Amino acid sequence: MNNHEIDYKIYGDDMQFVEVELDPQETVVAEAGSLMMMEDNIHMETIFGDGSSGGSGFMGKLFSAGKRMLTGESLFMTTFTNEGMEKKHVSFASPYPGKIIPMDLSELGGKIICQKDAFLAAAKGVSVGIEFQRKIGTGFFGGEGFIMQKLEGDGLAFVHAGGTIHRKDLAPGETLRVDTGCLVAMTQEVDYSIEFVKGVKTALFGGEGLFFATLRGPGSVWVQSLPFSRLASRVFAAMPAAGGSKDEGSVAKGLFNLFDGD
């Protein structure tokens, strides 16, 4: 194993957090800003990239961090190392309602391709990079853009997505069509392409967008029931400035009246 072997426990239902147990000198790497709490004797350090290119010098680390910028992530990540003599715990929280999925990369072919912002934390040694979509149509119309995240290594990684998460194992040649925003992750052997919705009326008035993500097995696919973009659009549509009603509840009405000066 090239990655640190970490133990974990996931708490909660809709707003979950993961508690990672670190043996002495074990390290976990996480997205900046995802920390919830940690015990004493855990050393926190901000680093370029994901820390997997420790021996490649400054330029290698800078290149690793630069690749993360293409997926909309921060240049920096944070490592948490247990410098004590006993087991210690550090916890990371999900950024919005959904589920945290533990993925053992050693059991998934050593590589997972996932949507942007899906990565939460991982054992040190897991590489967090970018995955370019080879097909132009997939890149332009894939919902997640031309670039997705890839997690490589043989350790444990934690991925977060919205709503309920469902894993679908595809047999060779089996096809699954998914709303582009609902695709969370897939194993590297899954063939991923974009298919235009058939029928003018369905495309224009179906409310499901113009494109499907077509996934062909073999391999595993993870799908979310509530993409963050869909949640954000519902919240935005309910805001008074966006045409929503401010009389939908007495508490909300009172707050809006207070700010409106009524």
C-alpha positions as CSV (number, residue, x, y, z in Angstrom):
1,M,0.0,0.0,0.0
2,N,1.4,3.4,-1.0
3,N,-1.4,5.2,0.8
4,H,-1.9,5.6,4.6
5,E,-4.5,3.1,5.9
6,I,-7.1,5.0,7.8
7,D,-10.2,3.9,9.7
8,Y,-13.4,6.0,9.7
9,K,-17.0,6.3,10.9
10,I,-19.8,8.3,9.2
11,Y,-22.4,10.1,11.3
12,G,-25.7,11.7,10.5
13,D,-28.3,11.2,7.8
14,D,-28.9,14.3,5.6
15,M,-26.0,16.5,6.9
16,Q,-23.3,14.0,7.4
17,F,-19.8,14.2,8.6
18,V,-17.0,11.6,8.6
19,E,-14.7,10.9,11.5
20,V,-11.3,9.6,10.6
21,E,-9.2,7.7,13.1
22,L,-5.5,8.3,12.7
23,D,-2.8,6.1,14.1
24,P,0.5,7.8,15.1
25,Q,2.1,9.5,12.1
26,E,-0.9,8.8,9.8
27,T,-2.1,11.6,7.6
28,V,-5.3,12.5,5.9
29,V,-5.7,15.1,3.2
30,A,-8.8,17.2,2.8
31,E,-10.3,20.1,0.9
32,A,-9.6,23.5,2.5
33,G,-12.6,24.5,4.6
34,S,-14.0,21.0,5.2
35,L,-12.7,20.6,8.7
36,M,-15.4,20.2,11.4
37,M,-13.3,19.3,14.5
38,M,-10.1,17.5,15.6
39,E,-8.5,16.3,18.8
40,D,-5.2,17.4,20.3
41,N,-1.8,16.4,18.9
42,I,-3.1,16.6,15.3
43,H,-0.9,18.9,13.2
44,M,-2.7,20.8,10.4
45,E,-0.7,22.0,7.5
46,T,-1.7,23.8,4.2
47,I,0.0,22.4,1.1
48,F,0.1,22.9,-2.7
49,G,-2.0,20.3,-4.5
50,D,-2.8,17.0,-2.9
51,G,0.5,16.1,-1.4
52,S,1.0,13.1,-3.6
53,S,3.9,14.6,-5.5
54,G,6.1,15.2,-2.5
55,G,9.3,14.1,-4.2
56,S,8.8,16.1,-7.5
57,G,10.1,19.4,-6.2
58,F,8.4,22.9,-6.2
59,M,7.5,22.8,-9.9
60,G,5.8,19.5,-9.6
61,K,3.8,20.7,-6.6
62,L,2.9,23.9,-8.5
63,F,1.8,21.9,-11.5
64,S,-0.4,19.7,-9.3
65,A,-2.0,22.7,-7.7
66,G,-2.5,24.4,-11.1
67,K,-4.4,21.4,-12.4
68,R,-6.8,21.7,-9.5
69,M,-7.6,25.2,-10.5
70,L,-9.0,23.9,-13.8
71,T,-11.7,22.0,-11.9
72,G,-12.6,25.2,-9.9
73,E,-10.8,24.0,-6.7
74,S,-8.5,25.9,-4.5
75,L,-4.7,25.9,-5.1
76,F,-4.3,24.5,-1.6
77,M,-5.3,21.5,0.4
78,T,-4.9,20.7,4.1
79,T,-3.2,17.7,5.7
80,F,-3.9,16.5,9.2
81,T,-1.2,14.3,10.8
82,N,-1.3,12.6,14.1
83,E,1.9,13.6,15.9
84,G,0.9,12.0,19.2
85,M,1.6,8.5,20.6
86,E,-2.1,7.4,20.6
87,K,-4.9,7.2,18.1
88,K,-6.6,10.5,17.4
89,H,-9.7,11.6,15.5
90,V,-10.4,14.4,13.0
91,S,-13.8,15.0,11.4
92,F,-14.9,16.6,8.1
93,A,-18.4,17.9,7.3
94,S,-20.3,17.8,4.1
95,P,-20.9,21.2,2.5
96,Y,-24.7,20.7,1.8
97,P,-27.4,18.1,2.4
98,G,-26.5,14.8,0.9
99,K,-24.4,11.7,1.5
100,I,-20.7,10.9,2.1
101,I,-19.5,7.9,0.1
102,P,-16.4,6.0,1.2
103,M,-14.5,4.6,-1.8
104,D,-11.7,2.1,-1.5
105,L,-9.7,2.7,-4.6
106,S,-7.8,-0.6,-4.3
107,E,-11.2,-2.3,-4.9
108,L,-12.2,0.0,-7.7
109,G,-9.3,-0.4,-10.2
110,G,-7.2,2.3,-8.6
111,K,-9.1,5.2,-10.3
112,I,-12.4,7.0,-9.9
113,I,-13.7,9.8,-12.2
114,C,-16.1,12.1,-10.4
115,Q,-17.9,15.4,-10.8
116,K,-16.2,18.7,-9.7
117,D,-16.4,19.5,-6.0
118,A,-17.2,15.9,-5.1
119,F,-13.9,15.2,-3.3
120,L,-14.0,15.7,0.5
121,A,-11.0,13.9,2.0
122,A,-8.7,10.9,1.5
123,A,-5.8,9.0,2.9
124,K,-2.5,10.7,2.2
125,G,-1.1,9.3,-1.1
126,V,-4.3,9.5,-3.0
127,S,-3.8,11.7,-6.1
128,V,-6.5,14.3,-6.8
129,G,-6.2,15.4,-10.4
130,I,-8.2,16.3,-13.5
131,E,-9.8,14.1,-16.2
132,F,-10.3,15.6,-19.7
133,Q,-13.3,14.3,-21.6
134,R,-11.9,13.0,-24.9
135,K,-15.1,13.7,-26.8
136,I,-15.9,17.3,-27.7
137,G,-19.7,16.8,-27.3
138,T,-19.2,15.3,-23.9
139,G,-17.0,18.2,-22.9
140,F,-19.4,21.0,-24.1
141,F,-22.7,19.4,-23.1
142,G,-21.9,17.0,-20.3
143,G,-23.3,19.2,-17.5
144,E,-20.0,19.0,-15.6
145,G,-18.0,20.6,-18.4
146,F,-15.0,19.5,-20.3
147,I,-13.0,18.6,-17.1
148,M,-13.9,16.3,-14.2
149,Q,-12.0,15.2,-11.2
150,K,-10.1,11.9,-11.0
151,L,-8.9,10.1,-7.8
152,E,-6.1,7.7,-8.2
153,G,-4.2,5.4,-5.8
154,D,-4.9,2.4,-3.6
155,G,-6.2,4.1,-0.5
156,L,-9.5,5.3,0.9
157,A,-11.3,8.4,-0.4
158,F,-14.5,10.2,0.6
159,V,-16.8,11.7,-2.0
160,H,-19.8,13.9,-1.2
161,A,-23.0,14.4,-3.3
162,G,-26.5,15.7,-2.9
163,G,-29.6,13.9,-1.8
164,T,-29.6,10.1,-1.9
165,I,-26.7,8.3,-3.6
166,H,-27.3,5.1,-5.6
167,R,-24.6,2.7,-6.9
168,K,-25.4,1.0,-10.2
169,D,-23.2,-1.9,-11.4
170,L,-23.3,-2.2,-15.2
171,A,-22.7,-5.5,-17.0
172,P,-20.7,-5.5,-20.2
173,G,-22.7,-3.7,-22.9
174,E,-25.4,-2.6,-20.4
175,T,-26.5,1.0,-20.9
176,L,-27.8,3.6,-18.4
177,R,-29.1,7.1,-19.3
178,V,-28.7,9.6,-16.6
179,D,-29.5,13.3,-16.2
180,T,-26.1,15.0,-16.7
181,G,-26.3,16.8,-13.4
182,C,-27.1,13.6,-11.5
183,L,-23.9,11.7,-12.4
184,V,-21.6,11.6,-9.3
185,A,-18.8,9.2,-10.2
186,M,-17.9,6.2,-12.3
187,T,-15.1,3.7,-12.6
188,Q,-12.5,4.2,-15.3
189,E,-13.7,1.4,-17.6
190,V,-17.2,2.9,-18.0
191,D,-17.8,4.5,-21.5
192,Y,-19.3,8.0,-21.0
193,S,-20.9,9.9,-23.8
194,I,-23.7,12.5,-24.3
195,E,-27.0,11.8,-26.1
196,F,-29.4,14.5,-27.4
197,V,-33.0,14.1,-26.1
198,K,-35.1,12.8,-28.9
199,G,-38.2,14.8,-29.9
200,V,-38.6,18.6,-30.2
201,K,-41.4,18.8,-27.6
202,T,-39.6,16.6,-25.1
203,A,-36.4,18.6,-25.5
204,L,-38.0,22.0,-25.2
205,F,-40.8,21.4,-22.7
206,G,-39.8,18.3,-20.8
207,G,-38.0,20.2,-18.1
208,E,-35.2,17.7,-18.1
209,G,-32.6,19.5,-20.2
210,L,-31.5,18.8,-23.8
211,F,-28.9,16.0,-23.1
212,F,-28.5,12.7,-21.3
213,A,-25.3,11.1,-20.0
214,T,-25.2,7.7,-21.6
215,L,-23.1,5.2,-19.6
216,R,-22.1,1.8,-21.0
217,G,-20.7,-1.0,-18.9
218,P,-18.8,-2.8,-17.6
219,G,-18.2,-0.8,-14.5
220,S,-19.9,1.0,-11.6
221,V,-21.7,4.3,-11.6
222,W,-22.8,6.5,-8.7
223,V,-25.9,8.7,-9.2
224,Q,-27.3,11.5,-6.9
225,S,-31.0,12.3,-6.5
226,L,-30.4,16.0,-5.7
227,P,-27.6,17.9,-7.7
228,F,-26.6,21.0,-5.9
229,S,-27.4,23.1,-9.1
230,R,-31.0,21.9,-8.9
231,L,-31.2,22.7,-5.2
232,A,-29.7,26.1,-5.8
233,S,-32.2,26.9,-8.6
234,R,-35.2,26.0,-6.4
235,V,-33.9,28.3,-3.6
236,F,-33.3,31.1,-6.1
237,A,-36.7,30.7,-7.7
238,A,-38.3,31.0,-4.2
239,M,-36.6,34.3,-3.4
240,P,-38.8,37.4,-3.6
241,A,-36.4,39.2,-6.0
242,A,-36.8,36.2,-8.3
243,G,-40.5,36.2,-8.3
244,G,-41.2,34.0,-5.3
245,S,-43.8,34.9,-2.8
246,K,-42.9,36.3,0.6
247,D,-46.2,35.3,2.1
248,E,-45.6,31.6,2.1
249,G,-45.0,31.4,5.8
250,S,-45.5,33.6,8.8
251,V,-41.8,33.5,9.9
252,A,-40.5,34.2,6.4
253,K,-43.1,36.9,6.0
254,G,-42.1,38.6,9.2
255,L,-38.4,38.5,8.2
256,F,-39.1,39.9,4.7
257,N,-41.4,42.6,6.1
258,L,-38.7,43.6,8.6
259,F,-36.1,44.0,5.9
260,D,-38.6,45.8,3.6
261,G,-39.5,48.2,6.3
262,D,-43.2,47.2,6.3
